[in-house]
Structures are given as structure tokens and as C-alpha cells.
């Protein structure tokens, strides 16, 4: 029992010896990091479309061009060509294509402000078709029905 009294007395002395307020020299630490104030400004909104970055032809001048191309490949049978010239509203050109039947189809055309599109189509060569063989179909053969495997 003496031990209980001694322990209780020790706790009471310790509780009474503790100060209720912190000493005057105690201060809460100041934060060492202060975030900087933002120094940017958002750009003012712009609602205009940006100016084009290319130099487009003047709409006052009429269009003018000349082009052509061609392909000839004997291994595959491809043979075609095209050419066109334009000066303002007057356009003229031609193209040709090797057809599957062996003929060469040529188209010559012109366009002007009054006539619209006018084309002349011509063919060179003779149409050739492979020989067709119409052999009769084999006659059907009927035999006994197969026997089921589960019998």
C-alpha cells in the first residue's frame, strides 16, 4: 500500500510542477516560404480572325496556268496523259486513256465564257476481246446418300 501512496504522490507533484502557460521566450516559428504574387497578365481576348500568312493572288487578275502529265507502262498496260492551258475564262485541253479493250480514247475540249464546256471524243485502234470458250457444264452425278457416322 505504501507503494501506491508513493506513486500517487509522485504524479501529484509532477502535475503541480508543470507550468500552465508557455514561457515568454516561446514563439511560434514564422513560415519560411512565402509564395510570390503572380506577375503575369492574361492577354486580352481577340475575336478577329488572323490574317492569312500566304500571298493569295489578287482577285482582280484572271487565272492563268499550263500543266501536263503522262504515264506509259507497257508491263501493266497503263497509258494515259493530260494537258490543259487556261488564260482567264478561255480553257483548252486534252487527255487520253488506254481502254481495257485495247483502244485509245482521246478527249479534246475547250471552255470559254460563251460556249461552256465543249468536248470531242475520238477512239484509235480496234476493240479486241479475248476468245470466249463456252464449254458445257459437267453433268451432275447422283449416288447413294452418305451413311451417318453415329449408327
N, CA, C and O of each residue as an XYZ file, in Angstrom:
604
protein
N       0.812     -1.175      0.000
C       0.000      0.000      0.000
C       0.864      1.252      0.000
O       0.491      2.277     -0.570
N       1.973      1.163      0.618
C       2.886      2.304      0.671
C       3.371      2.657     -0.728
O       3.634      3.817     -1.045
N       3.480      1.623     -1.551
C       3.916      1.878     -2.919
C       2.874      2.677     -3.675
O       3.216      3.560     -4.462
N       1.607      2.374     -3.445
C       0.528      3.096     -4.126
C       0.542      4.557     -3.710
O       0.370      5.446     -4.544
N       0.744      4.807     -2.433
C       0.752      6.192     -1.953
C       1.958      6.924     -2.517
O       1.845      8.100     -2.861
N       3.081      6.284     -2.621
C       4.289      6.931     -3.138
C       4.113      7.284     -4.612
O       4.523      8.361     -5.045
N       3.511      6.391     -5.375
C       3.283      6.658     -6.809
C       2.272      7.778     -6.993
O       2.464      8.658     -7.832
N       1.225      7.752     -6.235
C       0.218      8.806     -6.331
C       0.807     10.154     -5.957
O       0.494     11.163     -6.589
N       1.637     10.185     -4.960
C       2.276     11.434     -4.551
C       3.207     11.935     -5.643
O       3.276     13.142     -5.875
N       3.922     11.050     -6.318
C       4.846     11.442     -7.380
C       4.074     12.045     -8.559
O       4.519     13.032     -9.145
N       2.930     11.465     -8.910
C       2.115     12.020    -10.010
C       1.544     13.377     -9.637
O       1.502     14.281    -10.472
N       1.113     13.529     -8.417
C       0.554     14.814     -7.980
C       1.618     15.893     -8.002
O       1.343     17.004     -8.455
N       2.833     15.608     -7.526
C       3.927     16.584     -7.523
C       4.284     16.952     -8.961
O       4.558     18.117     -9.247
N       4.285     15.963     -9.881
C       4.636     16.237    -11.274
C       3.567     17.105    -11.928
O       3.893     18.004    -12.704
N       2.288     16.848    -11.623
C       1.220     17.640    -12.221
C       1.250     19.067    -11.710
O       0.997     19.995    -12.478
N       1.553     19.271    -10.434
C       1.598     20.623     -9.890
C       2.840     21.368    -10.357
O       2.814     22.598    -10.406
N       3.915     20.691    -10.698
C       5.153     21.340    -11.111
C       5.075     21.816    -12.566
O       5.878     22.662    -12.959
N       4.155     21.314    -13.370
C       4.049     21.700    -14.785
C       3.478     23.106    -14.884
O       2.469     23.400    -14.243
N       4.111     24.003    -15.688
C       3.557     25.358    -15.835
C       2.336     25.344    -16.746
O       2.274     24.544    -17.679
N       1.360     26.221    -16.487
C       0.139     26.291    -17.285
C       0.338     27.086    -18.573
O      -0.358     26.833    -19.555
N       1.243     28.013    -18.594
C       1.471     28.832    -19.780
C       2.898     28.634    -20.249
O       3.786     28.370    -19.437
N       3.136     28.760    -21.564
C       4.497     28.605    -22.047
C       5.341     29.781    -21.598
O       4.799     30.847    -21.306
N       6.628     29.620    -21.535
C       7.487     30.725    -21.124
C       7.434     31.857    -22.138
O       7.059     31.635    -23.290
N       7.802     33.065    -21.729
C       7.757     34.237    -22.604
C       8.706     34.099    -23.797
O       8.486     34.749    -24.819
N       9.711     33.307    -23.704
C      10.676     33.176    -24.791
C      10.151     32.262    -25.918
O      10.806     32.120    -26.951
N       9.005     31.658    -25.725
C       8.475     30.746    -26.726
C       7.680     31.532    -27.760
O       6.765     32.274    -27.402
N       8.017     31.382    -29.036
C       7.274     31.987    -30.150
C       7.058     30.914    -31.210
O       7.915     30.054    -31.415
N       5.926     30.966    -31.874
C       5.661     30.041    -32.974
C       6.609     30.388    -34.128
O       6.837     31.569    -34.392
N       7.159     29.396    -34.814
C       8.095     29.707    -35.897
C       7.361     30.378    -37.070
O       6.231     30.021    -37.403
N       8.025     31.343    -37.673
C       7.474     32.022    -38.853
C       7.638     31.086    -40.051
O       8.646     30.387    -40.155
N       6.650     31.066    -40.963
C       6.834     30.220    -42.153
C       7.995     30.761    -42.995
O       8.128     31.970    -43.186
N       8.822     29.854    -43.488
C       9.995     30.282    -44.244
C       9.698     30.447    -45.731
O      10.531     30.999    -46.450
N       8.540     29.990    -46.225
C       8.227     30.108    -47.649
C       6.998     30.978    -47.822
O       5.946     30.719    -47.238
N       7.144     32.001    -48.625
C       6.017     32.859    -48.983
C       5.874     32.794    -50.498
O       6.790     33.208    -51.209
N       4.752     32.285    -51.019
C       4.611     32.205    -52.484
C       4.590     33.606    -53.084
O       3.966     34.511    -52.529
N       5.272     33.790    -54.223
C       5.305     35.119    -54.834
C       3.946     35.476    -55.428
O       3.159     34.601    -55.789
N       3.698     36.729    -55.517
C       2.476     37.204    -56.156
C       2.618     36.996    -57.664
O       3.711     37.174    -58.202
N       1.544     36.623    -58.355
C       1.657     36.438    -59.808
C       1.978     37.765    -60.487
O       1.427     38.811    -60.144
N       2.887     37.691    -61.461
C       3.303     38.921    -62.155
C       2.855     38.933    -63.600
O       3.224     39.851    -64.332
N       2.071     37.953    -64.052
C       1.637     37.931    -65.442
C       0.246     38.536    -65.556
O      -0.489     38.678    -64.579
N      -0.078     38.883    -66.788
C      -1.428     39.335    -67.088
C      -1.905     38.537    -68.285
O      -1.170     38.357    -69.256
N      -3.113     38.069    -68.214
C      -3.673     37.313    -69.332
C      -3.881     38.262    -70.510
O      -4.305     39.402    -70.319
N      -3.585     37.798    -71.730
C      -3.791     38.677    -72.876
C      -5.280     38.958    -73.075
O      -6.140     38.136    -72.758
N      -5.543     40.113    -73.594
C      -6.936     40.481    -73.865
C      -7.466     39.563    -74.962
O      -6.741     39.277    -75.915
N      -8.706     39.092    -74.855
C      -9.235     38.195    -75.886
C      -9.345     38.919    -77.223
O      -9.704     40.094    -77.293
N      -9.023     38.174    -78.286
C      -9.101     38.726    -79.632
C     -10.149     37.928    -80.394
O     -10.098     36.698    -80.401
N     -11.072     38.584    -81.018
C     -12.151     37.907    -81.725
C     -12.028     38.071    -83.231
O     -12.961     37.729    -83.958
N     -10.924     38.577    -83.712
C     -10.722     38.718    -85.148
C      -9.949     37.515    -85.671
O      -9.074     36.982    -84.989
N     -10.277     37.098    -86.873
C      -9.542     36.004    -87.499
C      -8.142     36.494    -87.847
O      -7.963     37.650    -88.232
N      -7.147     35.617    -87.711
C      -5.793     36.047    -88.044
C      -5.663     36.305    -89.543
O      -6.370     35.704    -90.352
N      -4.777     37.182    -89.891
C      -4.535     37.495    -91.297
C      -3.870     36.283    -91.950
O      -3.051     35.618    -91.316
N      -4.211     35.985    -93.207
C      -3.582     34.836    -93.863
C      -2.079     35.040    -93.990
O      -1.609     36.157    -94.202
N      -1.328     33.944    -93.858
C       0.121     34.051    -93.891
C       0.679     33.759    -95.280
O       1.897     33.660    -95.435
N      -0.157     33.621    -96.271
C       0.308     33.385    -97.626
C      -0.079     34.571    -98.493
O      -0.935     35.375    -98.123
N       0.548     34.667    -99.627
C       0.206     35.771   -100.521
C      -0.718     35.218   -101.600
O      -0.259     34.653   -102.593
N      -2.000     35.382   -101.401
C      -3.004     34.899   -102.342
C      -2.980     35.783   -103.592
O      -2.696     36.978   -103.505
N      -3.276     35.198   -104.740
C      -3.302     36.027   -105.949
C      -4.411     37.065   -105.867
O      -5.447     36.847   -105.238
N      -4.181     38.147   -106.488
C      -5.156     39.225   -106.477
C      -6.420     38.770   -107.193
O      -6.329     38.212   -108.286
N      -7.599     38.990   -106.608
C      -8.826     38.556   -107.274
C      -9.118     39.342   -108.544
O     -10.000     38.962   -109.314
N      -8.396     40.425   -108.773
C      -8.630     41.242   -109.960
C      -7.996     40.591   -111.184
O      -8.545     40.698   -112.281
N      -6.860     39.922   -111.027
C      -6.187     39.321   -112.169
C      -6.856     37.997   -112.529
O      -7.214     37.234   -111.632
N      -7.036     37.702   -113.833
C      -7.664     36.442   -114.239
C      -6.689     35.277   -114.056
O      -5.476     35.476   -114.124
N      -7.205     34.060   -113.823
C      -6.321     32.904   -113.643
C      -5.589     32.566   -114.940
O      -6.120     32.737   -116.038
N      -4.350     32.078   -114.782
C      -3.549     31.706   -115.938
C      -2.622     30.568   -115.515
O      -1.857     30.706   -114.561
N      -2.694     29.431   -116.237
C      -1.816     28.313   -115.932
C      -1.685     27.411   -117.144
O      -2.425     27.541   -118.119
N      -0.721     26.484   -117.063
C      -0.460     25.500   -118.101
C       0.133     24.277   -117.412
O       1.130     24.408   -116.703
N      -0.447     23.089   -117.595
C       0.109     21.887   -116.985
C      -0.074     20.705   -117.914
O      -0.908     20.724   -118.819
N       0.732     19.665   -117.668
C       0.568     18.401   -118.377
C       1.254     17.294   -117.598
O       2.156     17.556   -116.803
N       0.834     16.070   -117.822
C       1.453     14.897   -117.222
C       1.130     13.690   -118.087
O       0.217     13.737   -118.911
N       1.876     12.613   -117.900
C       1.627     11.400   -118.659
C       2.263     10.203   -118.001
O       3.268     10.326   -117.301
N       1.665      9.022   -118.231
C       2.184      7.766   -117.712
C       2.076      6.738   -118.821
O       1.025      6.590   -119.444
N       3.175      6.024   -119.067
C       3.169      4.909   -120.000
C       3.912      3.767   -119.344
O       5.099      3.885   -119.038
N       3.214      2.655   -119.124
C       3.820      1.480   -118.502
C       3.370      0.266   -119.304
O       2.238     -0.198   -119.164
N       4.267     -0.247   -120.148
C       3.898     -1.360   -121.020
C       3.606     -2.636   -120.238
O       2.776     -3.443   -120.658
N       4.281     -2.827   -119.104
C       4.076     -4.054   -118.335
C       2.644     -4.157   -117.811
O       2.050     -5.234   -117.846
N       2.090     -3.049   -117.328
C       0.728     -3.086   -116.780
C      -0.327     -2.650   -117.785
O      -1.520     -2.843   -117.551
N       0.097     -2.064   -118.903
C      -0.859     -1.580   -119.895
C      -1.378     -0.184   -119.605
O      -2.256      0.301   -120.319
N      -0.860      0.477   -118.574
C      -1.288      1.843   -118.278
C      -0.705      2.800   -119.310
O       0.496      2.790   -119.578
N      -1.564      3.617   -119.878
C      -1.130      4.613   -120.853
C      -2.143      5.752   -120.794
O      -3.239      5.643   -121.343
N      -1.779      6.826   -120.138
C      -2.674      7.971   -120.073
C      -1.865      9.261   -120.008
O      -0.695      9.268   -119.625
N      -2.517     10.342   -120.390
C      -1.856     11.630   -120.495
C      -2.919     12.712   -120.378
O      -4.075     12.492   -120.740
N      -2.537     13.869   -119.879
C      -3.458     15.010   -119.806
C      -2.655     16.291   -119.931
O      -1.510     16.366   -119.487
N      -3.263     17.296   -120.538
C      -2.660     18.628   -120.609
C      -3.800     19.646   -120.653
O      -4.858     19.388   -121.227
N      -3.566     20.810   -120.034
C      -4.582     21.863   -120.023
C      -3.892     23.212   -119.938
O      -2.865     23.358   -119.276
N      -4.469     24.198   -120.619
C      -3.982     25.574   -120.607
C      -5.163     26.479   -120.322
O      -6.244     26.298   -120.882
N      -4.953     27.462   -119.441
C      -6.015     28.401   -119.123
C      -5.450     29.802   -119.102
O      -4.371     30.061   -118.569
N      -6.218     30.697   -119.701
C      -5.882     32.116   -119.688
C      -7.196     32.869   -119.504
O      -7.960     33.042   -120.454
N      -7.453     33.314   -118.278
C      -8.717     33.978   -117.973
C      -9.858     32.986   -118.027
O      -9.835     31.972   -117.330
N     -10.876     33.273   -118.863
C     -12.018     32.375   -118.969
C     -11.847     31.354   -120.085
O     -12.664     30.441   -120.201
N     -10.823     31.477   -120.899
C     -10.600     30.548   -122.001
C      -9.711     29.397   -121.529
O      -8.586     29.607   -121.076
N     -10.240     28.184   -121.645
C      -9.512     26.997   -121.225
C      -9.585     25.986   -122.352
O     -10.629     25.822   -122.983
N      -8.468     25.303   -122.605
C      -8.462     24.230   -123.590
C      -7.505     23.151   -123.129
O      -6.502     23.419   -122.467
N      -7.841     21.925   -123.495
C      -7.000     20.827   -123.066
C      -7.393     19.535   -123.734
O      -8.304     19.488   -124.560
N      -6.680     18.478   -123.358
C      -6.974     17.158   -123.895
C      -6.430     16.113   -122.934
O      -5.562     16.390   -122.106
N      -6.961     14.912   -123.068
C      -6.421     13.788   -122.314
C      -6.721     12.523   -123.093
O      -7.647     12.484   -123.904
N      -5.932     11.490   -122.842
C      -6.231     10.197   -123.438
C      -6.001      9.098   -122.430
O      -5.214      9.235   -121.494
N      -6.726      7.977   -122.648
C      -6.711      6.841   -121.739
C      -6.707      5.565   -122.568
O      -7.464      5.442   -123.530
N      -5.845      4.606   -122.191
C      -5.843      3.289   -122.824
C      -6.993      2.487   -122.228
O      -7.007      2.240   -121.022
N      -7.951      2.079   -123.043
C      -9.109      1.330   -122.561
C      -8.782     -0.155   -122.440
O      -7.805     -0.626   -123.022
N      -9.585     -0.881   -121.698
C      -9.360     -2.311   -121.466
C      -9.498     -3.126   -122.747
O      -8.911     -4.204   -122.842
N     -10.254     -2.649   -123.734
C     -10.429     -3.407   -124.974
C      -9.318     -3.115   -125.983
O      -9.376     -3.600   -127.113
N      -8.305     -2.329   -125.594
C      -7.155     -2.080   -126.460
C      -7.213     -0.760   -127.208
O      -6.210     -0.354   -127.795
N      -8.340     -0.080   -127.209
C      -8.434      1.193   -127.919
C      -7.866      2.329   -127.073
O      -7.752      2.210   -125.853
N      -7.516      3.419   -127.727
C      -7.049      4.627   -127.059
C      -8.161      5.670   -127.188
O      -8.517      6.065   -128.298
N      -8.705      6.113   -126.060
C      -9.775      7.116   -126.076
C      -9.133      8.478   -125.883
O      -8.409      8.702   -124.912
N      -9.406      9.399   -126.826
C      -8.874     10.756   -126.748
C     -10.035     11.735   -126.588
O     -11.050     11.647   -127.279
N      -9.853     12.669   -125.659
C     -10.858     13.712   -125.432
C     -10.150     15.050   -125.578
O      -9.162     15.322   -124.897
N     -10.670     15.883   -126.478
C     -10.165     17.243   -126.655
C     -11.310     18.178   -126.290
O     -12.439     17.974   -126.736
N     -11.034     19.201   -125.485
C     -12.117     20.066   -125.011
C     -11.643     21.521   -124.963
O     -10.450     21.826   -124.985
N     -12.643     22.393   -124.898
C     -12.374     23.802   -124.646
C     -13.555     24.393   -123.884
O     -14.678     23.895   -123.954
N     -13.271     25.459   -123.161
C     -14.270     26.164   -122.378
C     -14.008     27.644   -122.579
O     -12.877     28.109   -122.440
N     -15.060     28.381   -122.907
C     -14.928     29.835   -122.881
C     -16.189     30.413   -122.264
O     -17.122     29.672   -121.954
N     -16.227     31.692   -122.085
C     -17.317     32.321   -121.340
C     -18.668     32.126   -122.023
O     -19.693     32.100   -121.342
N     -18.699     31.988   -123.348
C     -19.973     31.913   -124.048
C     -20.458     30.492   -124.305
O     -21.662     30.237   -124.260
N     -19.542     29.560   -124.572
C     -19.968     28.231   -125.021
C     -20.113     27.214   -123.904
O     -20.821     26.224   -124.083
N     -19.481     27.413   -122.774
C     -19.475     26.388   -121.742
C     -18.449     25.325   -122.090
O     -17.475     25.612   -122.787
N     -18.650     24.105   -121.617
C     -17.707     23.010   -121.833
C     -18.069     22.288   -123.126
O     -19.187     21.791   -123.264
N     -17.134     22.224   -124.076
C     -17.353     21.543   -125.347
C     -16.261     20.493   -125.505
O     -15.074     20.814   -125.450
N     -16.658     19.244   -125.701
C     -15.689     18.156   -125.802
C     -15.894     17.371   -127.089
O     -17.015     17.222   -127.577
N     -14.776     16.868   -127.632
C     -14.801     15.984   -128.797
C     -14.084     14.697   -128.375
O     -12.939     14.732   -127.925
N     -14.775     13.562   -128.526
C     -14.227     12.280   -128.109
C     -13.957     11.441   -129.349
O     -14.834     11.278   -130.197
N     -12.736     10.905   -129.454
C     -12.365     10.039   -130.570
C     -11.696      8.782   -130.011
O     -11.218      8.759   -128.877
N     -11.676      7.729   -130.850
C     -11.061      6.456   -130.463
C     -10.066      6.048   -131.545
O     -10.328      6.215   -132.736
N      -8.941      5.519   -131.127
C      -7.942      4.991   -132.054
C      -7.782      3.504   -131.779
O      -7.821      3.064   -130.630
N      -7.603      2.739   -132.845
C      -7.384      1.308   -132.696
C      -8.671      0.532   -132.831
O      -9.754      1.101   -132.975
N      -8.532     -0.775   -132.781
C      -9.657     -1.691   -132.937
C      -9.908     -2.380   -131.599
O      -8.969     -2.799   -130.923
N     -11.167     -2.491   -131.227
C     -11.504     -3.172   -129.978
C     -11.203     -4.660   -130.124
O     -11.633     -5.289   -131.091
N     -10.475     -5.220   -129.181
C     -10.122     -6.635   -129.185
C     -10.618     -7.259   -127.884
O     -10.418     -6.724   -126.793
N     -11.268     -8.404   -128.039
C     -11.787     -9.116   -126.883
C     -11.194    -10.519   -126.875
O     -11.026    -11.099   -127.948
N     -10.871    -11.085   -125.734
C     -10.307    -12.433   -125.712
C     -11.346    -13.453   -126.170
O     -12.549    -13.268   -125.987
N     -10.844    -14.546   -126.777
C     -11.725    -15.606   -127.257
C     -12.438    -16.235   -126.062
O     -11.819    -16.586   -125.057
N     -13.745    -16.366   -126.200
C     -14.546    -16.968   -125.133
C     -14.781    -18.436   -125.442
O     -15.042    -18.801   -126.588
N     -14.690    -19.260   -124.444
C     -14.972    -20.685   -124.594
C     -16.167    -21.013   -123.716
O     -16.155    -20.818   -122.501
N     -17.189    -21.515   -124.372
C     -18.395    -21.850   -123.625
C     -18.543    -23.366   -123.600
O     -19.407    -23.909   -124.288
N     -17.744    -24.035   -122.846
C     -17.826    -25.491   -122.716
C     -19.046    -25.819   -121.872
O     -19.390    -25.071   -120.957
N     -19.709    -26.944   -122.177
C     -20.884    -27.288   -121.372
C     -20.483    -27.618   -119.935
O     -19.380    -28.098   -119.675
N     -21.364    -27.360   -119.051
C     -21.125    -27.654   -117.645
C     -21.102    -29.165   -117.447
O     -21.816    -29.878   -118.153
N     -20.313    -29.672   -116.518
C     -20.310    -31.127   -116.299
C     -21.678    -31.582   -115.797
O     -22.364    -30.868   -115.065
N     -22.050    -32.785   -116.212
C     -23.360    -33.294   -115.790
C     -23.274    -33.724   -114.331
O     -22.233    -34.204   -113.882
N     -24.348    -33.556   -113.604
C     -24.321    -33.931   -112.191
C     -24.299    -35.443   -112.037
O     -24.860    -36.172   -112.856
N     -23.654    -35.898   -110.993
C     -23.627    -37.339   -110.711
C     -24.307    -37.563   -109.369
O     -23.976    -36.935   -108.363
N     -25.255    -38.468   -109.390
C     -26.012    -38.769   -108.181
C     -25.646    -40.161   -107.701
O     -25.647    -41.108   -108.487
N     -25.341    -40.291   -106.450
C     -25.008    -41.588   -105.891
C     -25.881    -41.831   -104.669
O     -26.776    -41.047   -104.354
N     -25.600    -42.932   -103.994
C     -26.396    -43.195   -102.790
C     -26.095    -42.166   -101.708
O     -24.991    -41.623   -101.666
N     -27.048    -41.894   -100.844
C     -26.795    -40.900    -99.770
C     -25.732    -41.413    -98.813
O     -25.598    -42.625    -98.642
N     -24.996    -40.550    -98.205
C     -23.976    -40.986    -97.268
C     -24.598    -41.605    -96.024
O     -25.697    -41.241    -95.607
N     -23.882    -42.530    -95.456
C     -24.388    -43.150    -94.227
C     -23.959    -42.320    -93.040
O     -22.816    -41.868    -92.980
N     -24.867    -42.109    -92.084
C     -24.495    -41.309    -90.914
C     -23.442    -42.012    -90.083
O     -23.423    -43.240    -90.012
N     -22.568    -41.246    -89.456
C     -21.456    -41.786    -88.698
C     -21.890    -42.265    -87.314
O     -21.139    -42.983    -86.655
N     -23.074    -41.888    -86.865
C     -23.493    -42.218    -85.497
C     -24.276    -43.514    -85.407
O     -24.770    -43.833    -84.325
N     -24.420    -44.288    -86.495
C     -25.168    -45.550    -86.434
C     -24.353    -46.653    -85.873
O     -24.836    -47.779    -85.755
